[in-house]
Amino acid sequence: MNKLQVVQLYRDNGFTPFALSPISKEPHAGVPLSQADRVPFSKDDNIGLFVGSPNNLAVIDADDDATVAEVGRRLVDLGLYDWTTVVMTPKRQGRHFWIKVIDVPEYTQAYFRLPKHIGKGEIRVKRPAYVLAPGSVLEQGTYMFVQGGGLRFTEQPTLPWNELTWLLPPHAFSTNGYTKHGNGNILENPLTFPHRNNPPVLRLFEYLRSARRGGEVQRINVRTGTVSEGDTYPSRSEAEASLVSGLIVAGWDFDAIHDRFETEQPGHYAEAKNPYRYLVSTYNKALAYVIDCEEDKS
């Protein structure tokens, strides 16, 4: 079966495949993830699969032997292991466990690091997170199914979001951690960063004003405001997410961030169909990321 036939088989079974550069984990140069699945495949491309696809794909990425063993043990205890599609990854011979998950909340982030008691790795639950699929090759080797496969995946049991408590932090589930605010649910901030009126991260607005749709944005150090020479954010939305993270660390609450975005009108925010909901989603993901980073320090 050639590469294009493999890609079509994934599509036929509800996956969302997209082209990655040959021998690489990255999309083709200049292709934003938001448009990656519109780019035609060539015979040498690697295959990425967006999670959160129509067939409810989510992936547990176990990075080392201990994590592979622990995830496997948990799936056995749940009676799911024999049904689970498992992919061997070439680097460190890790494993991707493909599971089907429904009722993923709109507000949740695209991926979470696995809790320390499970091990090293991530669970990826919604776009733009993705994984490389069998049919892909890196310098270290190939991605291979060691159990199940793309067709077999359609027969796997479906898990509700609330049955993933062993894989995800508490804030991923509880709407008690959110406050109803206008037309979106905003995650409450349990952190107590000291407030700074003019943090250096505000400098990023200067670069966002001149950034073009689909173009890169100059990266800065969000703590110092200094330019990271030769380094860029691949998109305006990622730069805006970094800006929001920096403002959270600077002690700003959602209302203050929203007011500043309304004043500055950075491009991706200004062009969103519903800027408020877009900022709520960006804020929730950024805050969840900052919380994870702080937990790692403890």
N, C-alpha and C positions, 0 to 999 in steps of 0.2 A: 504494500500500500504506500503510495507516495505522499509527500507532505500535504498537498492540497486535499487529498482524500481524507487524511487524518483530520485536518481542520474541519472539513464538511461533516465528518462523523461527530465531532464535538458539537457543532452547531445543531445537528439533527437531534441531539440528546439534551438540548436546553442550555448548553454552556454558552458563554460569550468569549470566544477566542479573539486574540488580536496579535499582530505581528511584532516580534521583538528582533533586534539586530542579530545576525548570525553569531553563534558562540558567545552570547551575551544575555544578561538579565534585563537589559534596558531597551526601551522603545527606540525606534529609528530617530536619528538626530532631527530636532525641530518639530517632532510630532508630540503634541500634548496628550496626556492620558485621556482627556475628555473626548478626543477624536481618534484615538488609536485604533478602535475597532472598525473604522471606516477605511483604513489603509489596506490595499490588496496585499496578499501574501506572495512571497517568492519561494522557490523551492528550498532555499538555504536558511530561511528565517526560523528562529525559535518561536515557540508557541506560548503566549501568555493566556491565562484564563482569569477574567475578572470574577471575584467572589460576589455573592449577592445576585447571581445571574437568575434567569427565569426558573431554573431547576433547583433553586435554593442552596447552591453550593456555599459551604464555609469550609475552611481548612485549618487544621491544627498543625503548625509547623514545629516539629520537635528537633532541636539542634544537636543533641548528643545522645549517647547510649542510655544514660540514666533517664533522660526525659522520654525517650522512645519507650523504655520499659514501663515507666509510670503511667504514661498515657495509655499504653496497651493494657496494663492491668486494670485501669479504671473502665476502659471500654468493655473488657471481659466481664467485670463486675456488673455492668449495666446490661449485659447480654447483647452488646452491639458489635463486638470486635469482628465476629465472623461475617457481618454484613458490611463492614467498613472498607471502602476503597483505600488502599495504601500505596503510596508512591515512594520509591527509594530515590533520594537526592544524591548527586555525585559528590558534593562537598561534605566531608566527614561522615558520609553514609547516613545522613539524617533521614527522617521520614516525614512525609506529608500525609496526614489522615484526613480524607475527604468525608465530610459529614453534611447532612441536609438539615437546615435550620429554618424555621418559619417564625413569624411575628417579631422579627428584628426591629426594634424601635427606630423611628425616623431620626430621633435625636442622637443616636449612639454614634461613636466614632467607628472608623473603618476597620481598625484592628486593635488588639490589646496584647501586651506582653503577658506571657503565662505567669501565674502566681509562683512565688518562690518554692512552695511545697510541691509544685508539679515539675518545675525545672526550667530549662532555658529554651526560649522560642516564643512563638506568637500564636494567637488565633486570629484569623482574618475573616471578617464577616460581611463586609459590604464594599462596593466600589468607592474609591479607586484602588483599593488593595487588590493584589493579584498574586498568582503563583505561576511558575513555569510548569508546563504539562509534559507528560511523555510525548516524545516526538521532538524534544528539545535536547540540545547538546551544549555542554560547556567544556572548557579545556580539561577539567577534572574528570569528565565522563558524561554519561547520559542519564536522563530521567526515565525511570522504568516502573511500570506497575508490578508490585510484588503480591498484590491481592486485589481482586476485582478489576474494574476498568471503567471506561466512559459509559459503555452500555449498561454494565452491572450497576452503576451508580443510580440509575433511574429506579432501581428496585429497592434501594436502601430505605430503612425506616426514617421518618421525618421527626425531628426533635423540636419541640417548642422552645423558644428563647429561655423561658424560666427553668428549663432543665439543664442549663449550662452553668449553674452556680459554682461548680467545681473548677471551672476554667476562667471565670471572669470576676472582676472586682465588684463589690456591692453596688457602687454607683451606676453600674451598667443596667441594673434591674429596677431599682426603687424609684418610683415617681415621687416618693416622699422627699427625695433629694432635689426636687425641681419645684420652682414656683411658677404659677401661671402668670404670664406677663404679656399682655396684648394678645398676639396671635401665635405665641410660641412658648414652649416650656424651657425655662432657663435653669441650668444646674446651679444649685446653691454652692457657694465657695466656702469650704471648711478651713481654708488656709488664711493666715494672718500676716501677709507681707506688709511692711511699712509703706505708707502711701508717699509717692513722689510726684510732685506736680508736673515736672518737665523731664521725664526720663529720656535718656539718649535714644531709645527705640523710636521715638516720635520722628526722628530724622527719616525714617523709612517712607513716610508720607511724601517726601520730596521726590523720591524715585518712583513712587506709585503714580504720581500725577502725570508723569511723562511716559509711563509704560504703555506699550501698545497691546491690543488684544492678541493673544497667542504668542507674545514675546516674552523674553526673560526680563527679570528685574534684578538690579544690583543688590547683592547680599551685603548686609552690615552686621556687625556684632551688636546684638540687641541689648547687651548690658553696657557697652561703651559708646555705641554710635559710630565706631570707626568702620571705614569701608574695608570689606574683604576683597582685596585685589584679585581679579581673575575668577571670582566666584559669584554665581548668580542663583536666584530662585528660578526654577523652570517655568513658572507661571505667576500671574498676578494674584490668583487665589492663594497660592502657597505663601507668597510674600505677605498677603493680608493676614493669613493664619499665624505666621510668625510674629507679625506686629501685635496681634491680639494676645498671643502668649506672652510677649514682652511686657505688655501693659498689665496683664494679670499679675506677673511677677513684680511689677511696679506698684501693686496695691490698688489698681483701678477696678471698680465694679462694672457690671454690664452697662448700667445707665451712663456712666462717664465715657465708656468706650463708644457706646452708640452715639452720644452727643458729638464726640470728636469725629467719628466717621461721617455723621451728617454734615458737619462743618467742612471737612476736607474733601468729601466725595471722591475717594479713590476709585479707579476705573471699574474693577470687577464688581465691587459693591454697588456703584452707581448704575451699572448696566444690568444688575440682577432683576428678574421679574418681580421679586418681592425682596427688596434689600433688607428689610427687618428680619424676615425669616432666615435669609441667608446668613445674617450676622449672628442670629441666635444659634444656628447650627455650627457656625465657625467657632463661636465662643464656647459652646459646650464641648466640642472636640478639643479645643485648645486647653480648656480647664482640665479635662480628663487627662490630657497628656502631662500637664504641669503637676497634677496630683500624683500620677504614676512616677514622675521623676523625683518628687519629694519623698515618696514612699521608699524608693530605691536608696535614698541617702540615709534612711533611718535604720 
